[in-house]
């Protein structure tokens, strides 16, 4: 039986996404190393993707196993990047 849940605040999520987008644009112009900018942009993109997935795709109300299924490719991608990193930066 489906359980009822409270309606998410879509407008609040929109404002968070807008703020994160503005922050991404600001990060591009920061006078720091390119690798730090890339890491910050990836972190911001993941947080935006999480907000979209959790609230607009209603994954916030799904089971724990669905989260594991979604998280596994991310962990594998991170592992792959770390494994080939020594070949990219000699």
Secondary structure as GFF3:
##gff-version 3
##sequence-region A 1 90
A	DSSP	alpha_helix	10	28	.	.	.	ID=ss1
A	DSSP	alpha_helix	34	51	.	.	.	ID=ss2
A	DSSP	pi_helix	52	56	.	.	.	ID=ss3
A	DSSP	three_ten_helix	59	61	.	.	.	ID=ss4
A	DSSP	alpha_helix	64	88	.	.	.	ID=ss5
###
